[in-house]
Structures are given as structure tokens and as C-alpha cells.
């Protein structure tokens, strides 16, 4: 967002960033509260979560003068970062979140609920893939 000079792009990115960070912050905040760490460690975690987005924006603003969207190096870096991000999100969704639900006793004993759960996951993944076409 810091590297973009287009106001239309920045407006939509601010909306997406606020929406994403709000829910991510709520989820991460709940996990931090449940973790049995000292208050100092919890404060450090909250600080780093709060500082990463503004730091990324400042970095983008600083690099916007030397950044070329069409150079082969920047395209490779963006592609690699997008691939890493997508891989991490897939891992978190499939291994950390869905595995606990799908391997739980509630779904294992009810085949109809299990089938509907698979349909819901596939529809959700399909709609997210469709949305990625415009992202």
C-alpha cells in the first residue's frame, strides 16, 4: 500500500486492510489472552502485531521511488512473496483449523454432516478462488 501512488488503489487497500486486520487482531488477541505467558511477553506480542503493518507501509513509501512494477526482479520478488503467503494461509487453514474440526468426534460419527462440511469447504475455496481473479 505504501508503494502505490494511485488513490483508487489506496482506498480499496485501506478498506481491505482494516477489515482483515480487525478480524485477525480479534483472533490473535484471543489466542494471546489464552496463552499462559507472562504479561511482558503478551505485551511484546501485541506490540509486534500492531507495529508490522505501519512498518510495512513506511517501508513501501521509502522504496516507492526506486520500485519499478515492471522490472523482472520486482515481479519475481512479488511472485515469491505471494507464493509464500498463499502457502502459509493454506497450511494454517487445512492443518491448524480444519483438521481439528474434521477429525473431531462430532464429524467422524455423522456422515451427513461430514459430507456437508466437505461441500462447504469446497464451495468456500471455490468462491475465494473466484474472488482472487479480481485481486
Rosetta constraint file for C-alpha pairs under 8 A:
AtomPair CA 1 CA 10 HARMONIC 6.19 0.50
AtomPair CA 1 CA 13 HARMONIC 6.60 0.50
AtomPair CA 1 CA 14 HARMONIC 7.97 0.50
AtomPair CA 1 CA 57 HARMONIC 6.24 0.50
AtomPair CA 1 CA 60 HARMONIC 6.86 0.50
AtomPair CA 2 CA 56 HARMONIC 7.49 0.50
AtomPair CA 2 CA 57 HARMONIC 4.49 0.50
AtomPair CA 2 CA 58 HARMONIC 6.45 0.50
AtomPair CA 2 CA 59 HARMONIC 7.16 0.50
AtomPair CA 2 CA 60 HARMONIC 4.17 0.50
AtomPair CA 2 CA 61 HARMONIC 4.50 0.50
AtomPair CA 2 CA 64 HARMONIC 7.29 0.50
AtomPair CA 3 CA 57 HARMONIC 7.71 0.50
AtomPair CA 3 CA 60 HARMONIC 4.50 0.50
AtomPair CA 3 CA 61 HARMONIC 5.23 0.50
AtomPair CA 3 CA 62 HARMONIC 7.90 0.50
AtomPair CA 3 CA 63 HARMONIC 6.74 0.50
AtomPair CA 3 CA 64 HARMONIC 4.59 0.50
AtomPair CA 3 CA 67 HARMONIC 7.62 0.50
AtomPair CA 4 CA 9 HARMONIC 7.20 0.50
AtomPair CA 4 CA 10 HARMONIC 6.82 0.50
AtomPair CA 4 CA 64 HARMONIC 7.36 0.50
AtomPair CA 5 CA 10 HARMONIC 7.65 0.50
AtomPair CA 6 CA 10 HARMONIC 6.33 0.50
AtomPair CA 7 CA 11 HARMONIC 6.16 0.50
AtomPair CA 8 CA 12 HARMONIC 6.60 0.50
AtomPair CA 9 CA 13 HARMONIC 6.12 0.50
AtomPair CA 10 CA 14 HARMONIC 6.03 0.50
AtomPair CA 11 CA 15 HARMONIC 6.46 0.50
AtomPair CA 12 CA 16 HARMONIC 6.20 0.50
AtomPair CA 13 CA 17 HARMONIC 5.82 0.50
AtomPair CA 14 CA 18 HARMONIC 6.00 0.50
AtomPair CA 15 CA 19 HARMONIC 6.16 0.50
AtomPair CA 16 CA 20 HARMONIC 5.95 0.50
AtomPair CA 17 CA 21 HARMONIC 5.78 0.50
AtomPair CA 18 CA 22 HARMONIC 5.91 0.50
AtomPair CA 19 CA 23 HARMONIC 6.63 0.50
AtomPair CA 20 CA 24 HARMONIC 6.06 0.50
AtomPair CA 21 CA 25 HARMONIC 5.64 0.50
AtomPair CA 22 CA 26 HARMONIC 6.22 0.50
AtomPair CA 23 CA 27 HARMONIC 6.20 0.50
AtomPair CA 24 CA 28 HARMONIC 5.95 0.50
AtomPair CA 25 CA 29 HARMONIC 5.62 0.50
AtomPair CA 25 CA 49 HARMONIC 7.91 0.50
AtomPair CA 26 CA 30 HARMONIC 6.20 0.50
AtomPair CA 27 CA 31 HARMONIC 6.43 0.50
AtomPair CA 28 CA 32 HARMONIC 6.08 0.50
AtomPair CA 29 CA 33 HARMONIC 6.14 0.50
AtomPair CA 29 CA 46 HARMONIC 7.73 0.50
AtomPair CA 30 CA 34 HARMONIC 6.25 0.50
AtomPair CA 31 CA 35 HARMONIC 6.10 0.50
AtomPair CA 32 CA 42 HARMONIC 6.32 0.50
AtomPair CA 32 CA 45 HARMONIC 7.67 0.50
AtomPair CA 33 CA 42 HARMONIC 7.67 0.50
AtomPair CA 37 CA 41 HARMONIC 6.08 0.50
AtomPair CA 37 CA 42 HARMONIC 6.46 0.50
AtomPair CA 38 CA 42 HARMONIC 6.46 0.50
AtomPair CA 39 CA 43 HARMONIC 6.12 0.50
AtomPair CA 40 CA 44 HARMONIC 6.29 0.50
AtomPair CA 41 CA 45 HARMONIC 6.29 0.50
AtomPair CA 42 CA 46 HARMONIC 6.26 0.50
AtomPair CA 43 CA 47 HARMONIC 6.06 0.50
AtomPair CA 44 CA 48 HARMONIC 6.24 0.50
AtomPair CA 45 CA 49 HARMONIC 6.23 0.50
AtomPair CA 46 CA 50 HARMONIC 6.08 0.50
AtomPair CA 47 CA 51 HARMONIC 5.98 0.50
AtomPair CA 48 CA 52 HARMONIC 6.05 0.50
AtomPair CA 49 CA 53 HARMONIC 7.78 0.50
AtomPair CA 50 CA 54 HARMONIC 7.77 0.50
AtomPair CA 51 CA 55 HARMONIC 5.99 0.50
AtomPair CA 52 CA 56 HARMONIC 6.06 0.50
AtomPair CA 53 CA 57 HARMONIC 6.31 0.50
AtomPair CA 54 CA 58 HARMONIC 6.20 0.50
AtomPair CA 55 CA 59 HARMONIC 6.12 0.50
AtomPair CA 56 CA 60 HARMONIC 6.10 0.50
AtomPair CA 57 CA 61 HARMONIC 6.15 0.50
AtomPair CA 58 CA 62 HARMONIC 6.11 0.50
AtomPair CA 59 CA 63 HARMONIC 6.13 0.50
AtomPair CA 60 CA 64 HARMONIC 5.85 0.50
AtomPair CA 61 CA 65 HARMONIC 7.87 0.50
AtomPair CA 63 CA 67 HARMONIC 5.85 0.50
AtomPair CA 67 CA 74 HARMONIC 7.58 0.50
AtomPair CA 68 CA 74 HARMONIC 6.87 0.50
AtomPair CA 69 CA 74 HARMONIC 6.30 0.50
AtomPair CA 69 CA 75 HARMONIC 6.94 0.50
AtomPair CA 70 CA 74 HARMONIC 7.07 0.50
AtomPair CA 70 CA 75 HARMONIC 6.71 0.50
AtomPair CA 71 CA 75 HARMONIC 6.33 0.50
AtomPair CA 72 CA 76 HARMONIC 6.16 0.50
AtomPair CA 73 CA 77 HARMONIC 6.17 0.50
AtomPair CA 74 CA 78 HARMONIC 6.01 0.50
AtomPair CA 75 CA 79 HARMONIC 6.01 0.50
AtomPair CA 76 CA 80 HARMONIC 6.07 0.50
AtomPair CA 77 CA 81 HARMONIC 6.11 0.50
AtomPair CA 78 CA 82 HARMONIC 6.00 0.50
AtomPair CA 79 CA 83 HARMONIC 6.08 0.50
AtomPair CA 80 CA 84 HARMONIC 6.15 0.50
AtomPair CA 81 CA 85 HARMONIC 6.07 0.50
AtomPair CA 82 CA 86 HARMONIC 6.03 0.50
AtomPair CA 83 CA 87 HARMONIC 6.03 0.50
AtomPair CA 84 CA 88 HARMONIC 6.15 0.50
AtomPair CA 85 CA 89 HARMONIC 6.18 0.50
AtomPair CA 86 CA 90 HARMONIC 6.09 0.50
AtomPair CA 87 CA 91 HARMONIC 6.11 0.50
AtomPair CA 88 CA 92 HARMONIC 6.09 0.50
AtomPair CA 89 CA 93 HARMONIC 6.04 0.50
AtomPair CA 90 CA 94 HARMONIC 5.94 0.50
AtomPair CA 91 CA 95 HARMONIC 5.52 0.50
AtomPair CA 91 CA 96 HARMONIC 7.20 0.50
AtomPair CA 92 CA 96 HARMONIC 5.03 0.50
AtomPair CA 92 CA 97 HARMONIC 6.42 0.50
AtomPair CA 93 CA 97 HARMONIC 5.11 0.50
AtomPair CA 93 CA 98 HARMONIC 6.06 0.50
AtomPair CA 94 CA 98 HARMONIC 5.08 0.50
AtomPair CA 94 CA 99 HARMONIC 6.11 0.50
AtomPair CA 95 CA 99 HARMONIC 5.27 0.50
AtomPair CA 95 CA 100 HARMONIC 7.83 0.50
AtomPair CA 96 CA 100 HARMONIC 6.85 0.50
AtomPair CA 97 CA 101 HARMONIC 7.05 0.50
AtomPair CA 98 CA 102 HARMONIC 5.94 0.50
AtomPair CA 99 CA 103 HARMONIC 5.74 0.50
AtomPair CA 100 CA 104 HARMONIC 6.02 0.50
AtomPair CA 101 CA 107 HARMONIC 7.27 0.50
AtomPair CA 102 CA 107 HARMONIC 5.91 0.50
AtomPair CA 102 CA 108 HARMONIC 7.17 0.50
AtomPair CA 102 CA 114 HARMONIC 7.53 0.50
AtomPair CA 103 CA 107 HARMONIC 6.94 0.50
AtomPair CA 103 CA 108 HARMONIC 6.44 0.50
AtomPair CA 104 CA 108 HARMONIC 6.26 0.50
AtomPair CA 105 CA 109 HARMONIC 6.08 0.50
AtomPair CA 106 CA 110 HARMONIC 6.62 0.50
AtomPair CA 107 CA 111 HARMONIC 7.01 0.50
AtomPair CA 107 CA 113 HARMONIC 6.25 0.50
AtomPair CA 107 CA 114 HARMONIC 5.28 0.50
AtomPair CA 108 CA 114 HARMONIC 7.10 0.50
AtomPair CA 110 CA 114 HARMONIC 6.18 0.50
AtomPair CA 111 CA 115 HARMONIC 6.08 0.50
AtomPair CA 112 CA 116 HARMONIC 6.30 0.50
AtomPair CA 113 CA 117 HARMONIC 6.05 0.50
AtomPair CA 114 CA 118 HARMONIC 6.32 0.50
AtomPair CA 115 CA 119 HARMONIC 6.30 0.50
AtomPair CA 116 CA 120 HARMONIC 6.07 0.50
AtomPair CA 117 CA 121 HARMONIC 6.20 0.50
AtomPair CA 118 CA 122 HARMONIC 6.17 0.50
AtomPair CA 119 CA 123 HARMONIC 6.06 0.50
AtomPair CA 120 CA 124 HARMONIC 6.01 0.50
AtomPair CA 121 CA 125 HARMONIC 6.09 0.50
AtomPair CA 122 CA 126 HARMONIC 6.01 0.50
AtomPair CA 123 CA 127 HARMONIC 6.09 0.50
AtomPair CA 124 CA 128 HARMONIC 6.13 0.50
AtomPair CA 125 CA 129 HARMONIC 6.09 0.50
AtomPair CA 126 CA 130 HARMONIC 6.16 0.50
AtomPair CA 127 CA 131 HARMONIC 6.15 0.50
AtomPair CA 128 CA 132 HARMONIC 6.16 0.50
AtomPair CA 129 CA 133 HARMONIC 6.80 0.50
AtomPair CA 130 CA 134 HARMONIC 7.78 0.50
AtomPair CA 131 CA 135 HARMONIC 6.69 0.50
